Amino acid sequence: MTDKVEAYLRAFRDSSDAEWRRMEEELVLRRRAWFQLHRAELGSIGGDGLEKAYRVLLLKLGVSEEQAPIVERTATRLVFHSRNPCPSLQACLEAGLDTRLVCRKLFERPAAELVRCVDPALSFRRNYERIRPYCPFCEEIIFQTGAGEEDRLGDGGHVLPCPPPRPGDAL
């Protein structure tokens, strides 16, 4: 078990609602600080706003494009499926917690804030119908705010069943 998984386990098991909010806010501040610290070098990342936001998010999280491939791309949104090893998923499994609740409470807003650092007209959300361990990947969406994407899921608005796991899918 990694140090990060152990730290998440301690935090997840011992946290009140106020502590969850404090941890979320701390992550938001850390994402913003990381962006400011690396702003100059991030300026060289290619692509339009959606692609830049995707690449910056993956860079910050240490995830490769192969581990989180883009599965849908339009002018107003980019959908990717994360299959990378995930310490928060491992900690949730160990603690018996639902990733749909933990990721929404703790990790969605920090990701959205980092995406907004790249481009204030963009936002981020997860499709909680398609998230690990209930699905072999986490479906994540970067979209332009005000383009009617806020209420759509990654499948065009319909909840699709999760496909079966592929050999070698990571937790």
Helices and strands as residue ranges (DSSP letters): H 3-13, H 17-42, H 49-61, E 70-73, E 77-82, H 87-95, H 99-102, I 103-107, H 108-118, E 122-126, E 138-144
